[in-house]
Amino acid sequence: MNSLQRAATIRKGLYFAAIVVLFTVSMVWRGMIPVPLGTSTARAAQPFRWANDHTIQSQAQRLEVWELDPNESEADISGSALRLALTGSRGIVVTGLWLSAIEKQKRNDFHEFEKRVQAVTKLQPNFITPWIFQSWNITYNVSVEMQGSGDMYYYIVRGIQLLAEGERRNKRSPDMRYQIAFYYQNKFGVSDQVETLRCLYDLSCMPPSERDPENLLDQTTKEINYEAFRRFCTHHPHFVRRLRGDEGTNLDKHAKEKLRAPNPEDVIRFLRKNYEDLPCRYRKDLVKDKWTDELADPSSTVVFPVLPPQFNEGPNEAHPAIATLDDFAPTVGYFSAYKAARAWFSYSLLLVPPPLKDDQGNPIPGPTPPPGVGGYDPAKHRVPRLPMLIIFRQGAPRAQSYQAELEQKEGWFDAEGWRIEGWFPGQSRGVVVGAGREWSLDEWRQAAQMWQRHGTDYALSLGDRYARLQAEAGNPNTLPPNPTPDQLADENLRKRYMANNAIRYYHSNRSVTNFAYFLASAQAEEMPMTIQARKKLWQADQARKIGEPLKAIRLYKEGLDQWKQVLITKPSFHRLPPPDHSDRVEEETFEYELAYQRLLVEHDERVRDRANLIAHTANGVIPFLSVPFPKGDATQRSGPDPLWPTVNREELKWFVVENVAGADFSSPFVRTLAPDGSPWVREDIKEAIRIRQGVSRTAKVPMAQSNLPSGQATP
């Protein structure tokens, strides 16, 4: 072998050795091969221990950010293989699929659109924007294109399922968890056809044997088995009441959304229509092609409602194994979509940084801390993109308040239950369902507890600590606006600066979250007297809708008397002291009063009698003034009275109901003042509500301003 051949052989050997060394080093660096002496405790092995702690695998385990970690994400083998096969062209393919999905959506080809969305998310599983955007797109844009409520429900479900699948792929995203909660809260709370969507959601939570229409029929005659149907109504009173709808034929928007199942046959027809293909929580036996009462695998992409796994910080939150057999489920009670939203809101808080704390370990108001400060570990915590952090944190108690409000809106107040009349043969007085549970009261009590705990945990309720912070901050004008680290080294200056900062953020946080109102509202609504006042006013509203004005007048009067006592008992509920403020209770108060006054003007003879008395008294000053409402008006008048055209007569009745105090029909808020000496409702709020409800009057009644009968006030 000559010198050239020998040099070539040596060079090849060196190349091969370098390859082996580099490959071995890479395997050690990745953590596939243990670092020699990496676990040794000897002092000389310190560099090896350092190297062992800084391998890719050890860092991934410490930071919890590797794909095969079940705590971080669920591995998708097919998706990983596809991404590897595309090498550097993945971005081009994703862009093409995204544009194609948009085109399919424009053409209403939603089946192909969904395929392309799934392909995009497979190629970009750890980029959360496609998951959030496309799930929102399906839930909101695609669903509203559907004509039938069942199709709309299906696409809302698909949007939530898609985002839940993305959350399983990216378990360190608080934004995804928050968005899932928001979809539940919004689509089943205020969206179009919300009554139908809520009923379909209820069916998704029922065991198939409970909602199987065949189990409600006599197997021999195929007629309704009224005993089985009664049990169904008893177990699911919310669903049945919502499905039946209000009595009467009211034509407002809310009433048009009612499903109107006035007979048991209509209920069974609705169950049959939505039995087979409805997404639900339960497993289907594919061999027998039959639904079972066994809960489906929570990792399944078709289960609905999708719920977060059980976590220690939310022991009472809904999870995949929780029972929703009926409305009296022991843990969650009536399991509406608000309960699912509450669970996801609570689950999202596990990923956000903890609040700042003072030297005693108490939460203190302040900005979002930088990484490494106040327990903020960037390996475990993420700051959500939207909304701002203090609003993000109040999702769970807000969902609970919505749940309590839902119970009130649908007529579930106390343990009295709801009487179903006309459905059950031989039951002349009907059948009472939903009795035995304080529906609204229980939910408001839980809301009050959650808001109080929320205020404590995030320093929205400081109590006596506020005065101590003020004393500690001193004069804020003597503090530097942006102290340097050297200045903050002064312990006294640091404490003053933190106290001043806390006071500033305290007011800011309470302002942007409206926390004071939500807390005061929950604490007032949990009182039994408030529940009874709300119930009476709700009954009055129902009587008005079904065309029973005299009954409605009586109920409104009783309800307003009770409502006034609530406002006296809870002045912070009626009107919060500055700087906290909310007009909501004043608006509600006048909405109740205005509904009552409109009924009085239109239907109450006592108001006409008092109007005649006013005119008769004024006759002493204006001798030719006639009576606006003579008895037998329709037969005795030969023609319209020029002194009392229709507009003046109506205005006189309004004058009576708005100004006469002490009469048996008078509103308890007329001509009286709140405990703080101000009007119960400000005039600007009254005028805004009158305009909103179309109650406008321009004419003025010509009458004397003196010699009015006792109990009569002047304008």
C-alpha positions in Angstrom: 0.0 0.0 0.0 1.5 3.2 -1.1 1.4 6.5 0.9 -1.6 7.8 -1.0 -3.7 4.7 -0.3 -2.5 4.7 3.3 -3.6 8.4 3.7 -7.0 7.7 2.1 -7.6 4.7 4.5 -6.6 6.7 7.5 -8.9 9.6 6.4 -11.9 7.2 6.0 -11.2 5.7 9.4 -11.2 9.1 10.9 -14.4 10.0 9.2 -16.1 6.8 10.4 -14.8 7.4 13.9 -16.1 11.0 13.8 -19.5 9.8 12.7 -19.6 7.2 15.5 -18.6 9.7 18.1 -21.0 12.4 16.9 -23.8 9.9 16.7 -23.1 8.6 20.2 -22.8 12.2 21.5 -26.1 13.1 19.9 -27.8 10.0 21.4 -26.4 10.9 24.8 -27.5 14.5 24.4 -31.0 13.4 23.4 -31.1 11.2 26.5 -31.4 7.9 24.6 -28.1 6.7 26.1 -27.5 7.5 29.8 -24.7 9.9 30.6 -21.8 8.0 32.3 -21.6 8.9 36.0 -24.7 11.1 35.4 -26.4 9.8 38.6 -23.2 9.6 40.6 -23.0 11.6 43.9 -19.2 11.9 43.7 -17.9 15.4 43.7 -15.7 14.6 40.6 -18.9 13.6 38.7 -20.4 17.1 38.9 -19.8 17.9 35.2 -21.5 14.6 34.3 -24.5 15.3 36.5 -24.8 18.7 34.9 -24.7 17.1 31.4 -27.3 14.5 32.5 -29.6 17.3 33.7 -29.3 19.2 30.4 -30.0 16.4 27.9 -33.1 17.0 25.7 -35.1 14.3 27.4 -34.4 15.5 30.9 -35.2 19.1 30.0 -38.4 18.0 28.2 -39.4 16.0 31.3 -38.6 18.9 33.6 -40.4 21.5 31.4 -43.2 19.0 30.5 -43.2 19.9 26.8 -42.6 16.8 24.8 -45.2 15.2 22.5 -45.2 11.7 24.1 -45.9 13.0 27.6 -49.5 12.1 28.4 -49.6 15.2 30.7 -48.7 17.5 27.8 -50.5 16.0 24.8 -51.8 12.9 23.2 -49.6 11.5 20.5 -51.0 11.3 17.0 -49.0 8.7 15.1 -50.6 9.3 11.7 -50.2 13.0 12.0 -46.6 12.8 13.0 -45.9 10.4 10.1 -47.6 12.8 7.7 -45.6 15.8 8.9 -42.3 13.9 8.6 -43.2 12.8 5.1 -43.8 16.4 4.0 -40.4 17.5 5.2 -40.0 21.2 4.4 -43.2 21.6 2.4 -45.7 21.5 5.3 -46.2 25.2 5.3 -47.2 25.2 1.7 -49.6 22.3 2.1 -51.2 23.9 5.2 -51.7 27.2 3.3 -53.3 25.4 0.4 -55.7 23.4 2.7 -56.6 26.6 4.6 -57.6 28.4 1.3 -59.4 25.3 0.1 -61.4 25.1 3.3 -62.5 28.8 3.0 -63.7 28.1 -0.6 -65.6 25.0 0.5 -67.3 27.0 3.2 -68.3 29.7 0.7 -69.9 27.1 -1.5 -71.7 25.6 1.6 -69.9 22.3 1.0 -69.5 21.7 4.7 -68.6 18.0 4.5 -65.5 18.8 2.5 -64.8 21.9 4.5 -64.7 19.8 7.7 -62.2 17.3 6.1 -59.8 20.1 5.2 -60.1 21.6 8.7 -59.1 18.2 10.2 -56.2 18.0 7.8 -55.0 21.4 8.8 -55.1 20.6 12.5 -53.3 17.3 11.9 -50.5 19.1 10.1 -50.3 21.9 12.7 -51.3 20.2 16.0 -49.2 22.4 18.3 -50.2 25.7 16.7 -53.3 26.7 18.7 -54.6 29.4 16.3 -56.0 26.9 13.7 -57.8 25.0 16.4 -59.4 28.1 17.9 -60.2 29.8 14.7 -61.7 26.8 12.8 -63.6 25.7 15.9 -65.1 29.2 16.2 -65.8 29.1 12.5 -67.7 25.9 12.7 -69.5 26.8 15.9 -70.6 30.2 14.8 -70.4 30.7 11.0 -71.2 27.2 9.8 -73.9 26.4 12.3 -76.0 29.5 11.5 -76.1 28.5 7.9 -78.2 25.4 8.9 -81.9 25.6 8.5 -82.9 23.0 11.0 -82.1 23.3 14.7 -80.8 19.7 14.7 -78.2 20.5 12.0 -77.3 23.7 13.9 -76.8 21.7 17.1 -74.6 19.2 15.2 -72.2 21.8 14.0 -72.1 23.6 17.4 -71.1 20.2 18.8 -68.5 19.6 16.1 -66.9 23.0 16.8 -66.7 22.2 20.5 -65.4 18.7 19.9 -62.7 20.0 17.5 -61.4 22.5 20.0 -61.5 19.8 22.8 -59.4 17.6 20.5 -57.0 20.5 20.1 -56.8 20.9 23.9 -55.9 17.2 24.2 -53.0 17.9 21.8 -52.0 21.0 23.6 -52.6 20.6 27.3 -50.7 23.8 28.2 -53.1 26.2 26.5 -55.4 28.2 28.9 -56.9 29.9 25.8 -58.3 26.7 24.4 -59.9 25.7 27.7 -61.4 29.2 28.1 -62.8 29.2 24.5 -64.5 25.8 25.1 -66.1 27.2 28.2 -67.2 30.3 26.3 -68.7 28.3 23.5 -70.9 26.4 26.0 -71.9 29.6 27.8 -72.6 31.6 24.7 -74.2 29.1 22.3 -76.5 27.6 24.9 -77.1 30.9 26.6 -78.0 33.7 24.2 -77.8 32.3 20.6 -80.6 31.9 18.1 -83.0 29.0 18.8 -81.6 28.7 22.3 -84.6 26.9 23.6 -84.2 24.1 21.1 -80.5 23.9 21.6 -80.9 23.6 25.4 -83.4 20.8 24.9 -81.0 18.9 22.6 -78.2 19.5 25.1 -80.4 18.0 27.8 -81.0 14.9 25.6 -77.3 14.5 25.1 -76.9 14.2 28.9 -79.7 11.8 29.5 -79.0 8.0 29.5 -80.5 6.5 26.3 -82.9 4.3 28.2 -84.4 7.4 29.8 -85.0 9.2 26.5 -85.9 6.2 24.5 -89.5 6.9 23.2 -90.3 3.2 23.1 -89.9 3.0 26.9 -92.7 5.6 27.2 -95.2 3.5 25.2 -97.3 0.4 26.1 -95.6 -2.4 24.2 -98.9 -4.0 23.3 -101.1 -1.1 22.3 -98.3 1.3 21.4 -100.3 4.0 23.3 -98.6 6.3 25.8 -97.8 4.6 29.1 -98.7 7.5 31.4 -97.0 6.1 34.4 -93.7 5.8 32.5 -94.3 9.2 31.0 -95.0 10.7 34.5 -91.6 9.3 35.7 -89.9 10.8 32.7 -91.4 14.2 33.5 -90.5 13.9 37.2 -86.8 13.0 36.4 -86.4 15.7 33.7 -88.7 18.6 34.7 -86.5 21.3 33.0 -86.5 19.6 29.7 -90.3 19.0 29.7 -91.2 22.5 30.8 -89.0 24.1 28.2 -90.3 21.7 25.5 -93.9 22.5 26.4 -93.3 26.2 26.4 -95.4 29.0 27.9 -99.1 28.9 27.9 -100.9 31.3 25.6 -100.0 32.7 22.3 -97.6 35.5 23.0 -95.8 36.8 19.9 -92.6 38.2 21.2 -89.2 36.9 20.0 -88.6 34.7 23.0 -92.0 33.1 22.6 -91.5 32.3 19.0 -88.4 30.3 19.9 -90.5 28.1 22.2 -90.8 24.5 20.8 -94.5 24.3 21.7 -95.1 20.6 22.5 -98.5 21.1 24.0 -99.3 17.3 24.3 -97.5 14.2 25.5 -97.5 12.9 21.9 -95.5 16.0 20.8 -92.9 15.3 23.5 -92.5 11.6 22.4 -92.3 12.8 18.7 -89.4 15.1 19.7 -87.7 12.3 21.5 -88.1 9.9 18.6 -86.8 12.5 16.1 -83.6 13.1 18.1 -82.9 9.6 19.4 -80.6 7.8 17.0 -78.1 10.4 15.7 -77.8 12.8 18.6 -74.3 13.2 20.0 -74.3 12.2 23.6 -72.2 11.0 26.6 -73.0 7.3 26.2 -71.5 4.4 24.3 -73.2 2.7 21.4 -72.9 -1.0 21.0 -71.9 -1.3 17.3 -72.5 -5.0 17.1 -76.2 -4.7 18.3 -76.5 -1.1 16.8 -78.0 0.0 20.1 -77.3 2.7 22.6 -76.3 1.7 26.1 -76.3 3.5 29.4 -72.6 3.1 29.8 -70.5 6.3 29.6 -68.4 6.6 26.5 -64.6 6.7 26.5 -63.8 10.4 27.3 -61.0 10.3 24.7 -63.6 9.6 22.0 -63.9 12.4 19.5 -67.7 11.9 19.2 -68.7 12.1 22.9 -70.7 15.2 23.9 -70.8 17.2 26.1 -67.0 17.2 26.3 -65.8 17.7 29.9 -62.3 18.3 31.4 -60.7 15.6 33.4 -61.3 15.6 37.2 -58.8 17.8 39.0 -58.1 18.4 42.7 -58.7 22.2 42.5 -62.3 21.6 41.3 -63.7 18.7 43.3 -67.3 19.7 42.6 -66.8 20.5 38.9 -68.2 18.3 36.2 -65.9 15.6 34.7 -66.3 12.7 32.2 -67.3 10.2 34.9 -69.9 12.4 36.6 -73.5 11.2 36.7 -76.2 13.2 34.9 -79.0 10.7 35.2 -81.7 13.3 35.9 -82.1 16.9 37.1 -81.5 15.8 40.7 -78.0 14.5 40.1 -76.3 14.5 43.5 -73.1 16.4 42.5 -74.1 18.9 39.9 -77.9 19.0 40.1 -79.5 20.2 36.8 -76.6 19.9 34.4 -77.0 22.7 32.0 -74.4 23.9 29.6 -73.5 26.6 32.2 -72.2 23.8 34.5 -70.0 22.5 31.7 -68.7 26.0 31.0 -68.0 26.5 34.7 -65.9 23.3 34.7 -63.8 24.4 31.8 -63.4 27.9 33.2 -62.1 26.4 36.5 -59.9 24.0 34.6 -58.3 26.8 32.6 -57.1 28.5 35.8 -54.7 25.7 36.5 -52.4 27.1 33.8 -52.4 30.8 34.6 -49.9 32.4 36.9 -50.9 32.7 40.6 -51.8 36.2 41.9 -49.2 38.3 43.6 -48.9 38.1 47.4 -47.7 40.4 50.1 -45.1 39.7 52.8 -47.8 37.9 54.9 -48.7 35.6 52.0 -52.1 37.3 51.3 -53.1 37.9 47.7 -52.6 41.5 46.7 -53.7 43.5 43.6 -51.1 44.0 41.0 -50.2 43.6 37.3 -49.4 40.2 35.7 -46.1 39.3 37.2 -43.1 38.7 35.0 -41.8 35.1 34.8 -40.0 34.0 37.9 -41.9 36.5 40.2 -44.7 35.6 42.6 -44.7 31.9 41.7 -44.9 32.4 38.0 -43.1 29.4 36.5 -43.0 29.7 32.7 -42.6 25.9 32.5 -46.0 25.5 34.0 -47.9 28.7 33.5 -49.2 30.6 30.5 -50.6 34.1 30.3 -53.8 34.0 28.2 -54.0 36.1 25.1 -57.6 37.3 25.7 -59.3 38.5 27.8 -57.2 40.4 30.3 -56.1 38.1 33.2 -58.4 39.5 35.9 -61.5 39.0 33.6 -60.2 35.6 32.6 -60.2 34.4 36.2 -63.8 35.2 36.9 -65.3 32.9 34.3 -66.4 30.2 36.8 -68.4 32.4 39.2 -69.9 34.2 36.3 -71.1 30.9 34.7 -72.6 30.0 38.1 -74.5 33.3 38.2 -75.8 32.6 34.7 -77.0 29.2 35.9 -78.9 30.8 38.8 -80.4 33.4 36.5 -81.5 30.6 34.1 -83.5 28.9 36.9 -85.3 32.1 37.5 -86.0 32.9 33.9 -87.6 29.4 33.4 -89.7 29.6 36.6 -87.7 27.4 39.0 -87.5 29.3 42.3 -88.2 27.2 45.3 -89.2 23.7 46.2 -92.8 24.1 45.1 -92.2 22.6 41.6 -94.3 23.0 38.5 -97.8 21.7 38.0 -98.4 20.0 34.6 -102.1 20.3 33.8 -104.0 18.5 31.1 -101.5 15.7 30.3 -102.5 12.9 32.7 -105.9 11.3 32.5 -107.6 11.1 35.9 -105.4 13.8 37.4 -107.8 16.8 37.4 -105.3 18.9 39.3 -102.4 17.8 37.2 -99.0 16.4 38.3 -96.4 18.4 40.2 -92.8 17.8 39.0 -89.5 19.4 40.1 -90.7 19.7 43.7 -88.4 19.1 46.7 -85.4 21.2 45.6 -84.8 24.9 46.1 -83.6 25.4 42.5 -82.8 29.1 42.2 -82.0 29.5 45.9 -79.4 26.6 45.8 -77.7 28.0 42.7 -77.6 31.6 44.0 -76.1 30.3 47.3 -73.3 28.6 45.4 -72.8 31.7 43.2 -72.5 33.8 46.4 -69.9 31.5 47.8 -67.9 31.4 44.5 -67.9 35.2 44.2 -66.8 35.6 47.8 -64.0 33.1 47.4 -63.1 34.7 44.1 -62.8 38.1 45.7 -60.6 36.7 48.5 -58.3 34.7 46.2 -57.7 37.5 43.7 -57.7 40.5 46.1 -60.9 42.0 44.9 -62.2 42.1 48.4 -59.7 43.6 50.8 -61.8 44.5 53.8 -59.7 46.0 56.6 -56.5 45.5 54.5 -57.5 48.4 52.3 -57.1 50.9 55.1 -53.7 49.4 56.1 -52.5 49.6 52.5 -53.5 53.3 52.4 -51.6 54.0 55.6 -48.6 52.1 54.3 -48.6 53.9 50.9 -48.7 57.3 52.5 -48.6 60.2 50.0 -48.4 58.8 46.5 -47.0 62.1 45.2 -43.8 61.5 47.1 -43.1 58.2 45.4 -41.0 57.9 42.2 -43.1 56.8 39.3 -40.7 54.2 38.1 -38.4 53.3 40.9 -35.0 51.8 40.0 -33.8 48.5 41.5 -31.5 50.5 43.7 -34.4 52.5 45.1 -36.4 49.4 45.6 -33.6 48.0 47.7 -34.9 50.4 50.4 -37.3 48.2 52.3 -39.5 51.2 53.3 -39.7 52.6 49.8 -40.5 49.1 48.4 -43.4 48.5 50.8 -44.8 52.0 50.0 -44.5 51.5 46.3 -46.2 48.0 46.5 -49.0 49.4 48.6 -49.6 52.3 46.3 -49.5 49.9 43.3 -52.0 47.6 45.0 -54.5 50.4 45.7 -54.3 51.5 42.1 -54.9 48.0 40.7 -57.6 47.3 43.3 -59.8 50.0 41.9 -58.9 49.2 38.3 -59.7 45.5 38.7 -63.0 46.1 40.4 -63.9 48.5 37.7 -63.2 46.4 34.7 -64.8 43.2 36.2 -67.8 44.8 37.8 -67.0 42.6 40.7 -68.8 44.6 43.4 -72.1 44.3 41.5 -71.8 40.6 40.9 -71.0 39.9 44.6 -73.8 42.2 45.9 -76.2 40.6 43.4 -75.4 37.0 44.4 -75.6 37.9 48.2 -79.0 39.5 47.7 -80.4 36.9 45.4 -79.5 34.1 47.8 -82.0 35.5 50.4 -85.3 33.6 50.5 -87.2 36.9 50.5 -85.6 37.8 47.2 -86.5 34.5 45.7 -90.1 35.0 46.7 -90.2 38.5 45.3 -88.7 37.3 42.0 -91.2 34.4 41.9 -94.2 36.7 42.4 -93.0 39.1 39.7 -92.3 36.2 37.3 -95.8 34.9 37.9 -97.2 38.4 37.2 -95.2 38.5 34.0 -96.6 35.1 32.9 -100.2 36.2 33.7 -99.6 39.3 31.6 -98.3 37.2 28.6 -101.3 34.8 28.6 -103.9 37.6 28.7 -104.9 37.7 32.4 -104.5 41.4 33.2 -106.4 41.5 36.5 -104.4 38.6 37.9 -101.2 40.1 36.7 -102.1 43.4 38.4 -102.6 41.7 41.7 -99.4 39.7 41.4 -97.4 42.7 40.3 -98.6 44.7 43.4 -97.6 41.9 45.8 -94.3 41.4 44.0 -93.4 45.1 44.0 -94.1 45.3 47.7 -91.8 42.4 48.3 -89.1 43.7 45.9 -89.1 47.0 47.8 -88.4 45.2 51.1 -85.5 43.4 49.3 -84.0 46.8 48.3 -84.4 48.2 51.8 -82.8 45.1 53.3 -79.8 45.1 50.8 -79.1 48.7 50.0 -75.8 47.7 48.3 -77.8 45.6 45.9 -80.0 48.5 45.0 -77.3 51.1 44.6 -73.6 50.5 45.1 -71.7 53.3 46.8 -69.0 55.1 44.7 -66.8 54.3 43.0 -68.5 51.0 42.3 -71.7 51.5 40.4 -74.3 49.6 38.3 -77.6 50.7 37.0 -78.9 47.1 36.5 -81.1 46.8 39.6 -82.6 50.3 39.1 -83.4 49.3 35.5 -85.0 46.0 36.7 -87.0 47.9 39.3 -88.5 50.3 36.8 -89.1 47.6 34.2 -91.2 45.8 36.8 -93.0 49.0 37.8 -93.6 50.1 34.2 -95.1 46.8 33.3 -97.4 47.2 36.3 -98.3 50.8 35.4 -99.1 49.9 31.8 -101.6 47.2 33.0 -103.2 49.7 35.4 -103.6 52.3 32.6 -105.1 49.8 30.2 -107.3 47.6 32.5 -107.8 49.0 36.0 -111.1 50.7 36.8 -109.7 52.2 40.0 -107.3 54.3 38.0 -110.3 55.7 35.9 -112.2 56.4 39.1 -109.3 58.3 40.6 -108.9 60.2 37.3 -112.6 61.2 37.5 -112.1 62.3 41.1 -109.2 64.6 40.0 -111.3 66.1 37.3 -114.3 66.6 39.6 -112.0 68.4 42.1 -110.6 70.6 39.4 -114.2 71.4 38.4 -114.3 74.0 41.2 -111.6 76.0 39.4 -112.7 75.2 35.8 -116.5 74.9 36.0 -117.0 73.7 32.4 -114.5 70.8 32.9 -116.3 67.5 32.2 -115.5 64.0 33.6 -113.1 62.1 31.4 -114.5 58.6 32.1 -118.3 58.8 32.8 -120.1 55.6 33.6 -121.6 54.0 30.6 -119.3 56.0 28.4 -120.0 53.9 25.3 -123.8 54.4 25.4 -124.3 57.9 26.9 -121.9 60.0 24.8 -123.3 61.4 21.7 -119.8 62.1 20.4 -116.2 62.7 21.5 -115.7 65.1 24.3 -113.5 68.0 22.9 -112.1 68.6 26.4 -111.0 65.0 26.7 -109.5 63.7 23.5 -108.0 60.2 23.7 -104.5 61.5 24.2 -105.5 63.6 27.2 -107.5 60.8 28.8 -104.5 58.4 28.5 -102.2 61.1 29.9 -104.5 61.6 32.9 -104.4 57.9 33.6 -100.6 57.9 33.4 -100.6 60.9 35.7 -102.6 58.9 38.3 -100.4 55.8 38.2 -97.2 57.8 38.3 -98.1 60.3 41.0 -100.8 59.0 43.3 -99.4 57.4 46.4 -101.2 55.6 49.1 -104.1 54.2 47.0 -104.7 50.5 47.0 -103.4 50.3 43.4 -100.4 52.6 43.9 -96.9 51.3 43.2 -94.9 51.2 46.4 -92.1 53.3 44.7 -94.4 56.2 43.8 -93.7 59.4 45.7 -91.3 57.7 48.1 -87.6 57.8 48.5 -84.9 55.2 49.0 -83.2 54.9 52.4 -80.4 57.1 51.2 -82.8 59.9 50.5 -82.6 59.7 46.7 -85.3 58.5 44.2 -85.6 54.7 43.9 -84.8 55.1 40.1 -83.1 58.0 38.5 -85.2 59.9 35.9 -82.6 59.4 33.1 -82.9 55.6 33.6 -86.7 55.8 33.6 -86.7 57.8 30.4 -84.3 55.4 28.7 -86.5 52.4 29.5 -89.7 54.2 28.4 -88.0 54.9 25.0 -86.7 51.3 24.7 -90.2 50.0 25.4 -92.0 52.5 23.2 -93.8 54.2 26.1 -93.8 57.9 25.0 -96.3 60.7 25.8 -96.3 64.2 24.6 -99.6 65.7 25.6 -100.2 67.3 29.0 -103.4 67.3 30.9 -104.9 70.7 31.6 -105.9 70.7 35.3 -105.6 72.8 38.4 -102.5 72.4 40.6 -104.4 72.9 43.8 -107.5 71.6 45.7 -106.6 68.0 44.9 -108.1 65.2 47.0 -106.2 63.7 49.9 -103.5 61.4 48.9 -103.2 63.1 45.5 -99.8 64.6 44.5 -99.2 67.3 42.0 -96.9 66.9 39.0 
